[in-house]
Amino acid sequence: MLPPGLTAFVQTLTDILLLGFLLGLLVLSVTVFGLWFEDRFIQKRHAVRRNYPLIGRFRYFFEHLGEFFRQYFYAHDREELPFNRAQRSWVYRAAKDLNNTVPFGSTKNTLVPGEVVFASSAWSVLEKDSVESPAMMIGPHCRQPYAARSLYNASAMSYGAISRPAVQALSRGAGMAGCWMNTGEGGLAEYHEEGGCDLVFQIGTARYGVRDHEGNLSNHRLEEVAGHSRVKMFEIKLSQGAKPGKGGILPASKVTPEIARIRGIPEGEASISPNRHPDVSNEDELLDLINRVRDVTGKPVGIKTVVGDWEWLEDLLLAVHRRGRESAPDFITVDSGDGGSGAAPMPLMDDVGLNLSESLPLVVDLLNGYGLRDRIRVIASGKLITPNRVAWALAMGADFCTSARGFMFALGCIQALQCNENTCPTGVTTHDPRLQRGLVPRDKAERVQHFHAHLVREVGMIAHSCGVSEPRGLTRKHARMMTGDARSVRLDELWPPVENNAYLDHGRRSDMQPAIRMPMYR
């Protein structure tokens, strides 16, 4: 028997719990009835909910859960898009500086048409004979040319599209790795500079960060940005792979007072850039813009574009010959039609622009054919997050490779596909302080450094296996593409290298018989 006082206490507690349960049951019943009544008699937008009140709501709930079940339980390691689990796992392990060896055997089907395998040499390079890729000069005709140290760098990610701690971590990590970081079109924030990395300032169609009050390009603002010692180059963005022909999209929820100040736009309003530079409508106007920025800043200036109709690029190279080699862009960033972005219309994301597997060799061949390959550096961008893809791009003729999403994975991105909703669960693309708290810049900076180091080292491993001492020694003869019937063809047979000045000597590339196109690199 319990003491009388304790018995009374237990009885009181029991009564309170029972009352709480009954009240909760009443609230739940009223809520359920209210939802049923709303679905059955009030709302008229959803036929399923109107015909099957309350129960019909489970359709949307399960549809939402399906994204996560497919990613974690049902999808095989190599079948997800845009990046499969095997690719993400490689980045995660590299970023954590873990052993990236695999047991038993490969799970990759290399017999599928479009897959690339590298041609190993009987005389692979000994580790003691290997060398690091040397720094490469960009913009030799500028007052301040840039000697870029790394062949792999961080692609454009605007402050605004990604969070403050993400920018801080990337800046610190890139500084430790010795690679550059592209600011994206959102302007230059102090967070870009605090890590001491080299910066490429991107000029988008809205000219954020270098615009006057009317939105026009400002020489004064260009000079101010060029005065920052960490800014080494300027990139004029014509288009990007995720949305060719569409300007940048920053939802209103991400336009904070600070971002509005940096960009020079109204706070709390969606920021949508023009779909092209208003004052550039032909190759001569583009060269005028390139040379204006270069003359004002004294630093290398290039363009970023996703290739579709490529005859304009041929016209651009012919215009360079009319004006002189010094007038050429110092680099061309070739973005893939399947590139990524925080927000883009599905028709542009899915169906517009050439894939890098076709556009990269096309641009390299055009530059060779018009005798400008030694003048204009080529930067490849588009899903280059693993060593095999980077090695392929170098073999096809790229001088540098860049990636945004690879570095985002290094920061902890889990491909939750919520970049445009300000609800990123890892703090990478959100401005919600509660969610940003999970991203600690000092810790993630180390992961950025590790990711970069592992990737460059393993690209070198592929190069050594192919018999060359450093990654830029790879050429098209060092890789083969599967074409069907379990047979492969060397890349220099699929895309025969174009001799220097071949098009100048024998006519425009567009007038010649197009090269045979085989399955694209998957």
Secondary structure, 3 states (H helix, E strand, C coil): CCCHHHHHHHHHHHHHHHHHHHHHHHHHHHHHHHHHHHHHHHCCCCHHHHHCCCCCHHHHHHHHHHHHHHHHHHCCCCCCCCCCHHHHHHHHHHHCCCCCCCCCCCCCCCCCCCCEEECCCCCCCCHHHCCCCCCEEECCCCCCCEEECCCEEECCCCECCECHHHHHHHHHHHHHHCCEEECCCCCCCHHHHCCCCEEEEEECCCCCCCECCCCCECHHHHHHHHCCCCEEEEEEECCCCCCCCCCCEECHHHCCHHHHHHHCCCCCCCEECCCCCCCCCCHHHHHHHHHHHHHHHCCCEEEEEECCCCHHHHHHHHHHHHHCHHHCCCEEEEECCCCCCCCCCHHHHHHCCCCHHHHHHHHHHHHHHCCCCCCCEEEEECCCCCHHHHHHHHHHCCCEEEECHHHHHHHCCCCCCCCCCCCCCCCCCCCCHHHHCCCCHHHHHHHHHHHHHHHHHHHHHHHHHCCCCCHHHCCHHHEEEEEECCEEEEHHHHCCCCCCCHHHHHCCHHHCCCCCCCCCCC
